[in-house]
Amino acid sequence: MMQWEPLLSLKRQGDTHKRLRIEQDHSRLGFEVDYDRILFSSAFRSLQDKTQVIPLSQTDFVHTRLTHSLEVSVVGRSLGRMAGKQLLEKYPELGATHGYMATDFGAIVAAAALAHDIGNPPFGHSGEKAIGAFFSQGGGAALAAGLNPLQRQELLDFEGNANGFRLLNATRPGVPGGLRLSYATLGAFTKYPKAALPKKPSPHIAHKKYGFFDSEKDLYADIAQELGLLKDPKNNSYARHPLAFLVEAADDICYTIIDFEDGINLGLISEDYALEYLIKLVKDSINTKTYHAMSHREDRLSYLRALAINTLITDATQVFMAHEAAILAGTFDCALLDKSQYKAQIEDIINLSVKQVYQAPEVIEKEVAGYQIIARILEVVCSAFVAQSAGRPSTYDKLILNMVPSLHHPQEKDPYSTLMAAATYVASLSDSAAVYMHNKISGRML
């Protein structure tokens, strides 16, 4: 059984003494520092030009990864505070003895939620699939074949979550430990606390994907030990940090409601049809007089969105507290919204979004283009990195190496480090930067 006090650890990479919550400066709390460090990082800023649903959209209506992450963070903060208030009532020693407050839970979830997409490649989830396709059946298949099974699997199933964990903690000359976030925030960030193999060893939600690369396994082991996360050696995994369930719920709430809203604003989902779905979700809290007094669609949609998000925040918190014992035991095996009393309404909204938004011709056409762009960039970058590691780069390879910032060059010469450096470089590109790089290497001078 996991315990809340170690789960809220303020420890950071490189610490030589224990950080006590009761000794924290209230004008600059450690968990709030985490949020600030993420917000001001270059990796976070690049999310302003990365796809949420509609790649390379030219409309102001559509969310990017950055606006999505900010919204998930706001929802996560509310979830954390609501759950924290009830946890402090249940475990009063957390406050009386250790000094924790409900706002600490909110700050941890908000910081982890802010970073939750920080490792995602350009062009949305199709970007992950495009990287995997390159190494499984594209030009990188022969190169990846020489790796051990675990390392190869990381490339075949390139995972934005694991890349995010790497980014947050990447040591560079003069910058030990990367952003040096608290272990509590890193624990809440890691929705899938397992290695790439074995793949999906059980139906448990924490086994759906993987959360750290082989290169970061020792760091995650240290974090897990500090937090007291339960270890499962058979599945090469750990129990989820309980607050990761709240981070996941915040993401689920936002993409359910906000992607749906994007579809309405883009005209992919008719307003009448859409409002009917949202009203079903908020029928217990809607003020019909207020609603019907609004003459503009944007106002009506904004009102229903706010009610829907608030409804799901309250419901997710109730589910979290109802199953808190199982969550601490590591036996709660699904997302919080899977236990929601509004599950049917949520599924209706998601199904409509899948049909009308995620499978819209505009989305599919740009995802196809994204596959080709990523494959072409990986082809030339992998070739240049491999040649550099072997000490025999061609003139063309040297030109490509000059185009790739030195920050992204392989730190080691082994095949795994070389290929992973190429994959993580491509993942770091924004949508527009990937298009620009592709045009350059294709001889299109812009």
C-alpha positions as a printed NumPy array, in Angstrom:
array([[  0.   ,   0.   ,   0.   ],
       [  1.39 ,   3.396,  -0.993],
       [  1.437,   6.233,   1.538],
       [  0.576,   9.86 ,   0.859],
       [  3.463,  11.553,   2.681],
       [  6.252,  10.02 ,   0.529],
       [  4.041,  10.368,  -2.557],
       [  4.212,  14.145,  -2.057],
       [  8.015,  14.244,  -1.989],
       [  9.678,  17.559,  -2.834],
       [ 12.983,  15.831,  -3.656],
       [ 14.731,  16.89 ,  -6.87 ],
       [ 17.581,  15.305,  -8.814],
       [ 20.879,  15.954,  -7.075],
       [ 19.423,  16.721,  -3.643],
       [ 21.625,  15.701,  -0.721],
       [ 19.087,  16.436,   2.011],
       [ 15.355,  15.917,   2.476],
       [ 13.091,  18.836,   1.584],
       [ 10.341,  19.205,   4.192],
       [  7.021,  20.742,   3.209],
       [  6.658,  22.397,   6.598],
       [  9.897,  24.337,   5.987],
       [  8.89 ,  25.624,   2.532],
       [  8.804,  29.332,   1.749],
       [  5.108,  30.043,   1.186],
       [  5.907,  32.784,  -1.317],
       [  7.719,  30.261,  -3.554],
       [  6.491,  26.721,  -2.934],
       [  8.398,  23.876,  -4.565],
       [  5.454,  22.519,  -6.528],
       [  4.742,  25.993,  -7.896],
       [  8.394,  26.236,  -8.952],
       [  7.797,  23.079, -11.018],
       [  4.979,  24.807, -12.892],
       [  7.113,  27.868, -13.601],
       [ 10.075,  25.849, -14.855],
       [  7.86 ,  23.933, -17.288],
       [  6.072,  27.045, -18.501],
       [  9.311,  28.891, -19.313],
       [ 11.027,  25.924, -20.984],
       [ 11.7  ,  25.997, -24.728],
       [ 10.121,  22.547, -25.121],
       [  6.846,  23.874, -23.718],
       [  6.899,  26.969, -25.928],
       [  7.229,  24.783, -29.03 ],
       [  3.782,  23.357, -28.278],
       [  2.253,  26.573, -29.629],
       [  2.909,  25.188, -33.121],
       [  2.11 ,  21.53 , -32.577],
       [ -1.13 ,  19.865, -33.569],
       [ -3.862,  19.015, -31.103],
       [ -6.378,  17.694, -33.657],
       [ -6.262,  19.806, -36.822],
       [ -2.689,  19.912, -38.24 ],
       [ -1.397,  23.253, -39.521],
       [ -4.794,  24.896, -39.102],
       [ -5.092,  28.498, -40.237],
       [ -8.036,  29.357, -37.981],
       [ -7.932,  30.949, -34.552],
       [-10.691,  28.611, -33.384],
       [ -8.53 ,  25.517, -33.184],
       [ -6.507,  24.454, -30.17 ],
       [ -2.803,  23.751, -30.368],
       [ -0.917,  21.497, -27.957],
       [ -0.016,  24.622, -25.972],
       [ -3.569,  25.929, -25.475],
       [ -4.723,  22.384, -24.771],
       [ -1.986,  21.905, -22.174],
       [ -2.862,  25.179, -20.434],
       [ -6.51 ,  24.158, -20.254],
       [ -5.659,  20.668, -18.976],
       [ -3.501,  22.316, -16.322],
       [ -6.369,  24.541, -15.131],
       [ -8.716,  21.565, -14.938],
       [ -6.004,  19.523, -13.197],
       [ -5.484,  22.221, -10.602],
       [ -9.202,  22.125,  -9.72 ],
       [ -9.192,  18.329,  -9.559],
       [ -6.101,  18.318,  -7.334],
       [ -7.468,  20.931,  -4.948],
       [-10.853,  19.224,  -4.627],
       [ -9.272,  15.842,  -4.005],
       [ -6.608,  17.376,  -1.733],
       [ -9.23 ,  18.974,   0.49 ],
       [-10.9  ,  15.62 ,   1.045],
       [ -7.6  ,  13.781,   1.509],
       [ -6.515,  16.23 ,   4.214],
       [ -9.803,  15.613,   6.001],
       [ -9.196,  11.869,   5.767],
       [ -5.503,  12.078,   6.714],
       [ -5.247,  15.162,   8.991],
       [ -1.604,  14.375,   9.886],
       [ -0.612,  15.392,   6.342],
       [ -1.525,  18.945,   7.242],
       [ -1.014,  19.066,  10.999],
       [  2.337,  17.248,  11.07 ],
       [  3.806,  17.724,   7.603],
       [  2.3  ,  21.06 ,   6.549],
       [  0.614,  20.004,   3.313],
       [ -2.357,  21.993,   2.03 ],
       [ -5.056,  21.316,  -0.563],
       [ -3.315,  23.766,  -2.874],
       [ -0.241,  21.497,  -2.904],
       [ -2.242,  18.705,  -4.512],
       [ -3.583,  21.208,  -7.026],
       [ -0.097,  22.525,  -7.794],
       [  1.336,  19.022,  -8.373],
       [ -1.474,  18.006, -10.726],
       [ -1.386,  21.379, -12.51 ],
       [  2.374,  21.142, -13.153],
       [  2.205,  17.526, -14.327],
       [ -0.787,  18.347, -16.544],
       [  0.992,  21.365, -18.014],
       [  3.825,  19.067, -19.134],
       [  1.726,  16.091, -20.191],
       [  2.173,  16.656, -23.96 ],
       [  5.652,  18.179, -23.863],
       [  7.292,  15.184, -25.554],
       [  4.799,  14.751, -28.387],
       [  6.094,  14.898, -31.999],
       [  4.653,  17.207, -34.666],
       [  1.345,  16.354, -36.39 ],
       [ -0.397,  14.912, -33.333],
       [ -0.492,  11.218, -32.54 ],
       [  0.132,  10.439, -36.199],
       [  3.628,  11.814, -35.577],
       [  4.347,   9.02 , -33.101],
       [  3.033,   6.458, -35.573],
       [  5.114,   7.949, -38.386],
       [  8.325,   7.607, -36.357],
       [  7.409,   4.021, -35.511],
       [  6.59 ,   3.237, -39.144],
       [  9.981,   4.535, -40.275],
       [ 11.792,   2.145, -37.932],
       [  9.472,  -0.836, -38.474],
       [  8.943,  -0.831, -42.226],
       [ 10.623,   2.277, -43.595],
       [ 14.193,   3.324, -44.18 ],
       [ 15.166,   2.821, -40.547],
       [ 14.042,  -0.817, -40.264],
       [ 17.486,  -2.271, -41.059],
       [ 19.147,   0.098, -38.585],
       [ 16.711,  -0.73 , -35.764],
       [ 17.044,  -4.475, -36.402],
       [ 20.481,  -4.453, -34.766],
       [ 19.228,  -3.179, -31.407],
       [ 18.222,  -5.339, -28.462],
       [ 14.469,  -6.117, -28.271],
       [ 13.669,  -3.43 , -25.671],
       [ 15.541,  -0.655, -27.469],
       [ 14.03 ,  -1.624, -30.818],
       [ 10.531,  -1.632, -29.331],
       [ 11.017,   1.928, -28.102],
       [ 11.525,   3.043, -31.704],
       [  8.762,   0.887, -33.173],
       [  6.325,   2.27 , -30.605],
       [  7.853,   5.726, -30.199],
       [  6.072,   7.221, -27.215],
       [  5.548,  10.918, -26.538],
       [  5.064,  10.242, -22.831],
       [  8.5  ,   8.618, -22.514],
       [ 10.032,  11.379, -24.607],
       [  8.432,  13.933, -22.288],
       [  9.983,  12.246, -19.252],
       [ 13.366,  12.352, -21.027],
       [ 12.96 ,  16.035, -21.909],
       [ 12.041,  17.079, -18.378],
       [ 15.08 ,  15.32 , -16.94 ],
       [ 17.704,  15.579, -19.682],
       [ 21.165,  16.398, -18.339],
       [ 23.282,  18.664, -20.529],
       [ 26.682,  20.274, -19.902],
       [ 26.145,  22.795, -17.136],
       [ 22.499,  21.754, -16.701],
       [ 22.455,  18.632, -14.492],
       [ 19.048,  17.003, -14.095],
       [ 17.251,  19.089, -16.7  ],
       [ 14.41 ,  21.109, -15.18 ],
       [ 14.971,  19.39 , -11.807],
       [ 11.278,  19.011, -11.028],
       [ 10.064,  17.568,  -7.752],
       [  9.685,  13.803,  -7.683],
       [  6.004,  14.199,  -6.794],
       [  5.382,  16.117, -10.023],
       [  7.428,  13.626, -12.073],
       [  5.46 ,  10.786, -10.517],
       [  2.123,  12.424, -11.329],
       [  3.37 ,  13.16 , -14.863],
       [  4.108,   9.479, -15.602],
       [  0.784,   7.928, -16.608],
       [  2.464,   4.73 , -17.818],
       [  5.211,   3.836, -15.293],
       [  6.669,   0.95 , -17.253],
       [  9.29 ,   0.08 , -19.842],
       [  8.428,  -0.58 , -23.506],
       [  8.539,  -4.36 , -22.905],
       [  6.551,  -6.369, -22.106],
       [  4.012,  -4.656, -24.326],
       [  0.532,  -4.316, -22.779],
       [  1.066,  -7.187, -20.324],
       [ -2.379,  -6.658, -18.77 ],
       [ -5.586,  -4.648, -19.311],
       [ -4.515,  -2.255, -16.524],
       [ -4.696,   1.362, -17.744],
       [ -1.085,   1.954, -16.593],
       [  0.075,  -0.797, -19.007],
       [ -1.576,   0.744, -22.085],
       [  1.676,   2.435, -23.16 ],
       [  5.119,   2.983, -21.654],
       [  6.487,   5.988, -19.807],
       [ 10.293,   5.986, -19.885],
       [ 13.042,   4.969, -22.267],
       [ 15.746,   2.466, -21.379],
       [ 18.141,   5.398, -20.962],
       [ 16.001,   6.794, -18.103],
       [ 15.122,   3.533, -16.347],
       [ 17.56 ,   4.091, -13.454],
       [ 16.27 ,   7.61 , -12.857],
       [ 12.687,   6.394, -12.77 ],
       [ 13.682,   3.616, -10.36 ],
       [ 15.122,   6.256,  -8.022],
       [ 11.941,   8.34 ,  -8.281],
       [  9.757,   5.305,  -7.632],
       [ 11.789,   4.338,  -4.562],
       [ 11.554,   7.858,  -3.123],
       [  7.793,   8.028,  -3.715],
       [  7.164,   4.502,  -2.47 ],
       [  5.577,   3.317,  -5.717],
       [  4.816,  -0.403,  -5.729],
       [  7.105,  -2.381,  -8.056],
       [  6.018,  -5.17 , -10.411],
       [  9.236,  -6.832, -11.681],
       [  7.296,  -9.351, -13.779],
       [  5.851,  -6.591, -15.944],
       [  8.874,  -4.274, -15.744],
       [  6.584,  -1.664, -14.239],
       [  5.462,   0.243, -11.15 ],
       [  2.103,   1.225,  -9.742],
       [  0.869,   4.586, -10.916],
       [  1.324,   7.61 ,  -8.703],
       [ -2.274,   8.235,  -7.508],
       [ -2.264,  11.829,  -8.76 ],
       [ -1.508,  10.558, -12.281],
       [ -5.153,   9.459, -12.368],
       [ -6.169,  13.097, -11.878],
       [ -3.766,  14.274, -14.6  ],
       [ -5.276,  11.704, -16.948],
       [ -8.808,  12.77 , -15.983],
       [ -7.981,  16.424, -16.696],
       [ -6.712,  15.459, -20.154],
       [ -9.724,  13.236, -20.818],
       [-12.155,  15.974, -19.765],
       [-10.5  ,  18.572, -21.974],
       [-10.165,  16.547, -25.137],
       [-13.721,  15.229, -24.754],
       [-15.251,  18.682, -24.467],
       [-12.775,  20.98 , -26.226],
       [-12.043,  18.841, -29.294],
       [-15.818,  18.623, -29.652],
       [-16.003,  22.422, -29.415],
       [-13.318,  22.769, -32.101],
       [-15.41 ,  20.548, -34.36 ],
       [-18.426,  22.802, -33.856],
       [-16.454,  25.997, -34.499],
       [-14.969,  24.525, -37.676],
       [-18.414,  23.543, -38.954],
       [-17.577,  19.834, -38.855],
       [-20.331,  19.216, -36.291],
       [-23.678,  20.995, -36.622],
       [-24.53 ,  23.312, -33.736],
       [-27.978,  21.87 , -33.096],
       [-26.65 ,  18.317, -32.983],
       [-23.731,  19.314, -30.788],
       [-25.721,  21.366, -28.299],
       [-28.099,  18.461, -27.854],
       [-25.17 ,  16.237, -26.811],
       [-23.773,  18.798, -24.382],
       [-27.173,  19.541, -22.837],
       [-27.566,  15.83 , -22.035],
       [-24.333,  16.065, -20.058],
       [-25.303,  19.171, -18.066],
       [-29.049,  18.705, -17.755],
       [-28.833,  18.625, -13.944],
       [-26.976,  21.936, -13.677],
       [-28.119,  24.046, -16.609],
       [-30.098,  27.242, -15.978],
       [-32.423,  27.201, -18.971],
       [-33.399,  30.857, -18.511],
       [-29.759,  31.928, -18.663],
       [-29.089,  29.647, -21.6  ],
       [-32.021,  30.823, -23.734],
       [-31.189,  34.481, -23.046],
       [-27.946,  34.065, -25.033],
       [-28.383,  35.075, -28.656],
       [-24.913,  34.161, -29.93 ],
       [-23.739,  30.629, -30.594],
       [-20.308,  31.332, -29.088],
       [-21.897,  32.378, -25.788],
       [-24.201,  29.369, -25.664],
       [-21.322,  27.019, -26.442],
       [-19.053,  28.681, -23.874],
       [-21.745,  28.357, -21.2  ],
       [-22.345,  24.681, -21.903],
       [-18.604,  23.965, -22.069],
       [-18.035,  25.53 , -18.635],
       [-20.916,  23.56 , -17.124],
       [-19.751,  20.321, -18.748],
       [-16.173,  20.692, -17.513],
       [-17.319,  21.558, -13.992],
       [-19.695,  18.59 , -13.988],
       [-16.925,  16.178, -15.   ],
       [-14.416,  17.665, -12.522],
       [-16.816,  17.088,  -9.644],
       [-17.652,  13.596, -10.86 ],
       [-14.007,  12.571, -11.401],
       [-13.099,  13.753,  -7.892],
       [-15.902,  11.651,  -6.431],
       [-14.705,   8.585,  -8.339],
       [-11.118,   9.208,  -7.187],
       [-12.096,   9.404,  -3.524],
       [-14.449,   6.433,  -3.762],
       [-11.609,   4.268,  -5.085],
       [ -8.71 ,   5.888,  -3.216],
       [ -7.853,   2.72 ,  -1.273],
       [ -7.623,   0.647,  -4.462],
       [ -5.569,   3.396,  -6.124],
       [ -3.082,   3.357,  -3.227],
       [ -2.938,  -0.434,  -3.474],
       [ -2.244,  -0.251,  -7.215],
       [ -5.299,  -2.354,  -8.039],
       [ -7.532,   0.335,  -9.562],
       [ -7.059,  -0.511, -13.238],
       [ -9.019,   1.988, -15.348],
       [ -9.32 ,   5.708, -16.016],
       [-11.493,   7.694, -13.614],
       [-13.918,   8.666, -16.376],
       [-14.485,   4.969, -17.104],
       [-16.318,   4.888, -13.755],
       [-18.154,   8.158, -14.379],
       [-21.904,   8.339, -14.002],
       [-21.77 ,  10.276, -17.283],
       [-19.878,   7.595, -19.182],
       [-22.649,   7.127, -21.773],
       [-22.799,  10.86 , -22.536],
       [-18.986,  11.052, -22.753],
       [-18.882,   8.137, -25.19 ],
       [-21.568,   9.739, -27.374],
       [-19.528,  12.945, -27.61 ],
       [-16.246,  11.109, -28.331],
       [-17.86 ,   8.886, -30.975],
       [-19.25 ,  11.925, -32.762],
       [-15.832,  13.648, -32.587],
       [-14.136,  10.565, -34.031],
       [-16.576,  10.428, -36.93 ],
       [-16.875,  14.134, -37.717],
       [-13.549,  15.623, -36.543],
       [-10.733,  13.087, -36.188],
       [-11.678,  11.42 , -39.497],
       [-12.424,  14.644, -41.365],
       [-10.722,  14.856, -44.812],
       [ -8.691,  17.901, -43.705],
       [ -7.263,  15.966, -40.767],
       [ -6.513,  12.79 , -42.71 ],
       [ -4.894,  14.613, -45.637],
       [ -2.529,  16.537, -43.368],
       [ -1.697,  13.418, -41.347],
       [ -0.713,  11.671, -44.596],
       [  1.533,  14.613, -45.449],
       [  2.97 ,  14.462, -41.924],
       [  3.961,  10.818, -42.435],
       [  5.933,  11.705, -45.552],
       [  7.57 ,  14.739, -43.935],
       [  8.699,  12.831, -40.84 ],
       [  9.959,   9.845, -42.854],
       [ 12.05 ,  12.073, -45.114],
       [ 13.6  ,  14.027, -42.239],
       [ 14.39 ,  10.824, -40.325],
       [ 15.98 ,   9.31 , -43.417],
       [ 18.567,  12.059, -43.824],
       [ 19.133,  12.729, -40.115],
       [ 19.612,   9.035, -39.26 ],
       [ 22.036,   8.68 , -42.162],
       [ 24.031,  11.708, -40.988],
       [ 24.075,  10.629, -37.333],
       [ 25.124,   7.064, -38.193],
       [ 27.887,   8.314, -40.498],
       [ 29.073,  10.774, -37.831],
       [ 29.178,   8.016, -35.193],
       [ 31.235,   5.859, -37.573],
       [ 33.603,   8.761, -38.221],
       [ 32.931,   8.979, -41.959],
       [ 30.251,  11.568, -42.707],
       [ 29.89 ,  12.611, -46.341],
       [ 29.811,  16.24 , -47.423],
       [ 26.011,  16.04 , -47.532],
       [ 25.918,  14.451, -44.064],
       [ 27.989,  17.352, -42.728],
       [ 25.511,  19.833, -44.181],
       [ 22.638,  18.012, -42.462],
       [ 24.576,  17.917, -39.193],
       [ 25.014,  21.671, -39.408],
       [ 21.239,  22.069, -39.798],
       [ 20.534,  20.038, -36.653],
       [ 21.285,  21.99 , -33.444],
       [ 24.187,  20.454, -31.516],
       [ 21.831,  19.992, -28.559],
       [ 20.206,  17.158, -30.524],
       [ 23.361,  15.406, -31.716],
       [ 23.981,  11.942, -30.196],
       [ 25.853,  12.106, -26.888],
       [ 27.128,   8.532, -27.343],
       [ 28.194,   6.644, -30.472],
       [ 26.325,   3.383, -29.86 ],
       [ 23.501,   2.525, -32.322],
       [ 20.717,   2.976, -29.743],
       [ 21.818,   6.473, -28.736],
       [ 22.336,   7.427, -32.382],
       [ 18.894,   6.348, -33.595],
       [ 17.082,   7.623, -30.511],
       [ 18.766,  11.01 , -30.956],
       [ 17.348,  11.179, -34.496],
       [ 13.865,  10.216, -33.296],
       [ 13.854,  12.667, -30.398],
       [ 15.168,  15.465, -32.648],
       [ 12.267,  14.978, -35.05 ],
       [  9.892,  14.802, -32.086],
       [ 11.181,  18.178, -30.902],
       [ 10.165,  19.924, -34.13 ],
       [  7.011,  21.974, -34.323],
       [  4.657,  21.34 , -37.252],
       [  5.933,  24.381, -39.17 ],
       [  9.585,  23.628, -38.366],
       [  9.131,  20.077, -39.69 ],
       [  7.617,  21.406, -42.928],
       [ 10.454,  23.942, -43.234],
       [ 13.137,  21.269, -42.64 ],
       [ 11.471,  18.967, -45.155],
       [ 11.385,  21.702, -47.768],
       [ 15.045,  22.483, -47.199],
       [ 16.261,  18.918, -47.607],
       [ 13.954,  18.463, -50.606],
       [ 15.595,  21.412, -52.36 ],
       [ 12.657,  23.783, -52.05 ],
       [ 14.107,  27.139, -51.098],
       [ 11.547,  29.161, -49.137]])
